[in-house]
Amino acid sequence: MIYVFKTTVDSKSKLESASKILHELLPDCQWNFDLEDCDNILRIESDIEISEIMLQNDIFNCIELE
């Protein structure tokens, strides 16, 4: 399944920090950020269910898009 989130990751430093968190939280998932999009999109491809609550942390916030 593919999940799409609007995020607050809007800089290289936030991207590096968010990447570390995602590697720990989702080691078996494929994901990427699109910082050129106005919503700083995070796309996650996963066989497990992903929720925005699962991804909340001190580095970035996200909201799942329809």
The first five atom37 places (N, CA, C, CB, O) and aatype in JSON, in Angstrom:
{
  "aatype": [12, 9, 18, 19, 13, 11, 16, 16, 19, 3, 15, 11, 15, 11, 10, 6, 15, 0, 15, 11, 9, 10, 8, 6, 10, 10, 14, 3, 4, 5, 17, 2, 13, 3, 10, 6, 3, 4, 3, 2, 9, 10, 1, 9, 6, 15, 3, 9, 6, 9, 15, 6, 9, 12, 10, 5, 2, 3, 9, 13, 2, 4, 9, 6, 10, 6],
  "atom_mask": [
    [1, 1, 1, 1, 1],
    [1, 1, 1, 1, 1],
    [1, 1, 1, 1, 1],
    [1, 1, 1, 1, 1],
    [1, 1, 1, 1, 1],
    [1, 1, 1, 1, 1],
    [1, 1, 1, 1, 1],
    [1, 1, 1, 1, 1],
    [1, 1, 1, 1, 1],
    [1, 1, 1, 1, 1],
    [1, 1, 1, 1, 1],
    [1, 1, 1, 1, 1],
    [1, 1, 1, 1, 1],
    [1, 1, 1, 1, 1],
    [1, 1, 1, 1, 1],
    [1, 1, 1, 1, 1],
    [1, 1, 1, 1, 1],
    [1, 1, 1, 1, 1],
    [1, 1, 1, 1, 1],
    [1, 1, 1, 1, 1],
    [1, 1, 1, 1, 1],
    [1, 1, 1, 1, 1],
    [1, 1, 1, 1, 1],
    [1, 1, 1, 1, 1],
    [1, 1, 1, 1, 1],
    [1, 1, 1, 1, 1],
    [1, 1, 1, 1, 1],
    [1, 1, 1, 1, 1],
    [1, 1, 1, 1, 1],
    [1, 1, 1, 1, 1],
    [1, 1, 1, 1, 1],
    [1, 1, 1, 1, 1],
    [1, 1, 1, 1, 1],
    [1, 1, 1, 1, 1],
    [1, 1, 1, 1, 1],
    [1, 1, 1, 1, 1],
    [1, 1, 1, 1, 1],
    [1, 1, 1, 1, 1],
    [1, 1, 1, 1, 1],
    [1, 1, 1, 1, 1],
    [1, 1, 1, 1, 1],
    [1, 1, 1, 1, 1],
    [1, 1, 1, 1, 1],
    [1, 1, 1, 1, 1],
    [1, 1, 1, 1, 1],
    [1, 1, 1, 1, 1],
    [1, 1, 1, 1, 1],
    [1, 1, 1, 1, 1],
    [1, 1, 1, 1, 1],
    [1, 1, 1, 1, 1],
    [1, 1, 1, 1, 1],
    [1, 1, 1, 1, 1],
    [1, 1, 1, 1, 1],
    [1, 1, 1, 1, 1],
    [1, 1, 1, 1, 1],
    [1, 1, 1, 1, 1],
    [1, 1, 1, 1, 1],
    [1, 1, 1, 1, 1],
    [1, 1, 1, 1, 1],
    [1, 1, 1, 1, 1],
    [1, 1, 1, 1, 1],
    [1, 1, 1, 1, 1],
    [1, 1, 1, 1, 1],
    [1, 1, 1, 1, 1],
    [1, 1, 1, 1, 1],
    [1, 1, 1, 1, 1]
  ],
  "atom_positions": [
    [[0.84, -1.17, 0.0], [0.0, 0.0, 0.0], [0.89, 1.24, 0.0], [-0.96, -0.01, 1.21], [2.0, 1.22, 0.54]],
    [[0.4, 2.32, -0.61], [1.15, 3.57, -0.65], [0.41, 4.6, 0.2], [1.33, 4.08, -2.11], [-0.8, 4.8, 0.05]],
    [[1.16, 5.25, 1.08], [0.63, 6.28, 1.95], [1.28, 7.6, 1.56], [0.89, 5.95, 3.45], [2.46, 7.65, 1.21]],
    [[0.5, 8.68, 1.61], [1.0, 10.0, 1.25], [0.67, 10.96, 2.39], [0.39, 10.5, -0.11], [-0.47, 11.05, 2.84]],
    [[1.7, 11.68, 2.85], [1.55, 12.59, 3.98], [2.07, 13.98, 3.62], [2.29, 12.05, 5.2], [3.08, 14.13, 2.93]],
    [[1.36, 14.99, 4.09], [1.86, 16.37, 4.08], [2.74, 16.49, 5.32], [0.67, 17.44, 4.07], [2.34, 16.04, 6.4]],
    [[3.93, 17.1, 5.19], [4.84, 17.17, 6.33], [5.36, 18.59, 6.56], [6.01, 16.22, 6.12], [5.14, 19.49, 5.75]],
    [[6.06, 18.75, 7.67], [6.74, 20.01, 7.99], [8.23, 19.91, 7.7], [6.51, 20.38, 9.46], [9.01, 20.76, 8.15]],
    [[8.63, 18.91, 6.96], [10.04, 18.76, 6.57], [10.3, 19.7, 5.4], [10.4, 17.25, 6.2], [9.91, 19.41, 4.26]],
    [[10.96, 20.82, 5.68], [11.13, 21.85, 4.66], [12.57, 22.33, 4.5], [10.25, 23.02, 4.97], [12.82, 23.38, 3.91]],
    [[13.5, 21.56, 5.03], [14.91, 21.93, 4.9], [15.77, 20.68, 4.89], [15.34, 22.88, 6.05], [15.33, 19.59, 5.25]],
    [[17.01, 20.86, 4.46], [17.94, 19.72, 4.41], [18.2, 19.15, 5.8], [19.27, 20.15, 3.76], [18.29, 17.94, 5.96]],
    [[18.32, 20.01, 6.8], [18.59, 19.51, 8.16], [17.4, 18.72, 8.71], [18.92, 20.68, 9.1], [17.59, 17.7, 9.37]],
    [[16.18, 19.19, 8.45], [15.01, 18.43, 8.88], [14.91, 17.11, 8.12], [13.72, 19.26, 8.68], [14.51, 16.09, 8.68]],
    [[15.28, 17.13, 6.84], [15.25, 15.92, 6.04], [16.21, 14.88, 6.6], [15.6, 16.23, 4.58], [15.86, 13.71, 6.71]],
    [[17.4, 15.3, 6.96], [18.38, 14.37, 7.53], [17.88, 13.78, 8.85], [19.73, 15.08, 7.75], [18.01, 12.58, 9.09]],
    [[17.3, 14.62, 9.7], [16.76, 14.14, 10.99], [15.57, 13.22, 10.77], [16.36, 15.32, 11.88], [15.46, 12.18, 11.42]],
    [[14.68, 13.59, 9.86], [13.51, 12.77, 9.58], [13.93, 11.42, 8.99], [12.55, 13.5, 8.61], [13.31, 10.4, 9.3]],
    [[14.95, 11.42, 8.16], [15.44, 10.17, 7.56], [15.91, 9.19, 8.62], [16.57, 10.47, 6.58], [15.63, 7.99, 8.53]],
    [[16.62, 9.68, 9.62], [17.08, 8.82, 10.7], [15.9, 8.19, 11.44], [17.96, 9.61, 11.68], [15.91, 7.01, 11.76]],
    [[14.88, 9.01, 11.71], [13.69, 8.51, 12.41], [12.97, 7.47, 11.57], [12.74, 9.67, 12.75], [12.57, 6.42, 12.08]],
    [[12.8, 7.74, 10.28], [12.09, 6.8, 9.42], [12.85, 5.49, 9.23], [11.83, 7.44, 8.06], [12.23, 4.43, 9.14]],
    [[14.17, 5.56, 9.19], [14.96, 4.32, 9.09], [14.74, 3.45, 10.32], [16.46, 4.64, 8.94], [14.7, 2.22, 10.21]],
    [[14.59, 4.07, 11.49], [14.35, 3.31, 12.71], [12.92, 2.8, 12.8], [14.66, 4.18, 13.92], [12.7, 1.64, 13.16]],
    [[11.94, 3.66, 12.47], [10.53, 3.28, 12.57], [10.09, 2.3, 11.49], [9.67, 4.51, 12.51], [9.28, 1.41, 11.75]],
    [[10.62, 2.46, 10.3], [10.14, 1.71, 9.13], [11.29, 1.06, 8.37], [9.35, 2.62, 8.19], [11.51, 1.37, 7.2]],
    [[12.03, 0.17, 9.02], [13.22, -0.38, 8.38], [12.94, -1.2, 7.12], [13.95, -1.24, 9.35], [13.82, -1.34, 6.26]],
    [[11.74, -1.75, 6.99], [11.43, -2.61, 5.84], [10.54, -1.92, 4.81], [10.76, -3.88, 6.31], [10.0, -2.58, 3.92]],
    [[10.39, -0.6, 4.91], [9.53, 0.15, 4.0], [10.36, 1.03, 3.08], [8.52, 1.0, 4.79], [11.48, 1.43, 3.41]],
    [[9.79, 1.33, 1.94], [10.41, 2.28, 1.03], [9.69, 3.61, 1.19], [10.36, 1.79, -0.46], [8.46, 3.65, 1.25]],
    [[10.44, 4.68, 1.27], [9.85, 6.0, 1.45], [10.71, 7.05, 0.79], [9.67, 6.31, 2.95], [11.89, 6.84, 0.53]],
    [[10.09, 8.2, 0.5], [10.83, 9.34, -0.02], [10.07, 10.63, 0.26], [11.09, 9.18, -1.54], [8.86, 10.62, 0.47]],
    [[10.8, 11.73, 0.25], [10.24, 13.05, 0.44], [10.28, 13.8, -0.88], [10.99, 13.83, 1.54], [11.2, 13.62, -1.68]],
    [[9.29, 14.64, -1.11], [9.29, 15.55, -2.25], [9.24, 16.96, -1.68], [8.07, 15.27, -3.24], [8.16, 17.51, -1.46]],
    [[10.4, 17.55, -1.45], [10.47, 18.88, -0.86], [10.19, 19.98, -1.87], [11.83, 19.09, -0.25], [10.07, 21.15, -1.49]],
    [[10.08, 19.63, -3.13], [9.72, 20.62, -4.15], [8.21, 20.82, -4.19], [10.23, 20.19, -5.52], [7.74, 21.83, -4.72]],
    [[7.46, 19.9, -3.65], [6.01, 20.03, -3.55], [5.68, 21.01, -2.42], [5.34, 18.63, -3.3], [6.38, 21.04, -1.4]],
    [[4.64, 21.8, -2.58], [4.29, 22.81, -1.56], [3.91, 22.17, -0.23], [3.14, 23.68, -2.06], [3.96, 22.84, 0.81]],
    [[3.53, 20.89, -0.23], [3.16, 20.2, 1.0], [4.29, 19.34, 1.57], [1.95, 19.33, 0.75], [4.08, 18.62, 2.54]],
    [[5.48, 19.42, 0.99], [6.64, 18.64, 1.47], [6.25, 17.18, 1.68], [7.19, 19.24, 2.79], [6.35, 16.65, 2.79]],
    [[5.81, 16.57, 0.63], [5.2, 15.24, 0.65], [6.18, 14.14, 1.09], [4.65, 14.91, -0.71], [7.34, 14.11, 0.68]],
    [[5.66, 13.25, 1.92], [6.33, 12.0, 2.28], [5.48, 10.88, 1.72], [6.52, 11.86, 3.86], [4.29, 10.77, 2.05]],
    [[6.07, 10.04, 0.88], [5.39, 8.87, 0.33], [6.03, 7.62, 0.94], [5.47, 8.83, -1.23], [7.25, 7.48, 0.97]],
    [[5.18, 6.74, 1.42], [5.66, 5.5, 2.03], [4.98, 4.32, 1.34], [5.4, 5.47, 3.57], [3.76, 4.28, 1.22]],
    [[5.79, 3.37, 0.9], [5.28, 2.11, 0.36], [5.53, 1.05, 1.4], [5.95, 1.75, -1.02], [6.67, 0.8, 1.79]],
    [[4.45, 0.41, 1.86], [4.58, -0.51, 2.98], [3.54, -1.62, 2.91], [4.45, 0.24, 4.28], [2.43, -1.43, 2.42]],
    [[3.92, -2.79, 3.42], [2.99, -3.9, 3.57], [2.26, -3.83, 4.91], [3.73, -5.24, 3.45], [1.26, -4.51, 5.11]],
    [[2.75, -2.99, 5.81], [2.1, -2.81, 7.1], [1.31, -1.5, 7.08], [3.14, -2.82, 8.26], [1.61, -0.6, 6.31]],
    [[0.3, -1.41, 7.94], [-0.5, -0.19, 8.01], [0.31, 0.92, 8.68], [-1.82, -0.45, 8.77], [0.93, 0.7, 9.72]],
    [[0.29, 2.1, 8.08], [1.01, 3.25, 8.59], [-0.02, 4.32, 8.96], [2.04, 3.79, 7.53], [-0.96, 4.57, 8.2]],
    [[0.15, 4.94, 10.12], [-0.75, 6.03, 10.51], [0.08, 7.26, 10.83], [-1.62, 5.63, 11.72], [1.26, 7.17, 11.16]],
    [[-0.56, 8.44, 10.72], [0.16, 9.67, 11.03], [0.55, 9.71, 12.5], [-0.69, 10.9, 10.66], [1.57, 10.31, 12.86]],
    [[-0.25, 9.1, 13.37], [0.09, 9.05, 14.8], [1.4, 8.29, 15.0], [-1.05, 8.39, 15.62], [2.23, 8.67, 15.83]],
    [[1.57, 7.23, 14.25], [2.79, 6.42, 14.33], [4.03, 7.24, 13.98], [2.68, 5.21, 13.41], [5.12, 6.97, 14.49]],
    [[3.87, 8.23, 13.11], [4.99, 9.01, 12.61], [5.24, 10.3, 13.37], [4.77, 9.33, 11.16], [6.25, 10.97, 13.13]],
    [[4.36, 10.68, 14.29], [4.53, 11.94, 15.01], [5.77, 11.89, 15.91], [3.28, 12.24, 15.86], [6.04, 10.88, 16.55]],
    [[6.51, 12.99, 15.93], [7.74, 13.06, 16.7], [8.12, 14.52, 16.9], [8.89, 12.28, 16.0], [7.39, 15.42, 16.49]],
    [[9.26, 14.76, 17.53], [9.7, 16.13, 17.81], [10.35, 16.82, 16.61], [10.69, 16.13, 18.96], [10.56, 18.03, 16.63]],
    [[10.66, 16.07, 15.57], [11.37, 16.63, 14.41], [10.39, 17.14, 13.34], [12.29, 15.58, 13.8], [10.59, 18.22, 12.78]],
    [[9.35, 16.37, 13.06], [8.4, 16.79, 12.04], [6.99, 16.28, 12.35], [8.84, 16.3, 10.67], [6.81, 15.3, 13.07]],
    [[6.02, 16.96, 11.78], [4.62, 16.55, 11.88], [4.16, 16.13, 10.49], [3.72, 17.7, 12.46], [4.73, 16.54, 9.48]],
    [[3.12, 15.32, 10.46], [2.58, 14.92, 9.17], [1.09, 14.69, 9.28], [3.28, 13.67, 8.64], [0.56, 14.37, 10.34]],
    [[0.43, 14.86, 8.15], [-1.02, 14.64, 8.03], [-1.23, 13.79, 6.78], [-1.83, 16.01, 7.95], [-0.74, 14.13, 5.7]],
    [[-1.95, 12.69, 6.94], [-2.2, 11.82, 5.8], [-3.14, 12.51, 4.82], [-2.78, 10.47, 6.25], [-4.15, 13.09, 5.21]],
    [[-2.79, 12.44, 3.53], [-3.62, 12.99, 2.47], [-4.46, 11.89, 1.85], [-2.76, 13.68, 1.39], [-4.06, 10.73, 1.83]],
    [[-5.59, 12.26, 1.36], [-6.5, 11.3, 0.71], [-6.01, 10.95, -0.68], [-7.93, 11.86, 0.63], [-6.64, 10.16, -1.38]]
  ]
}
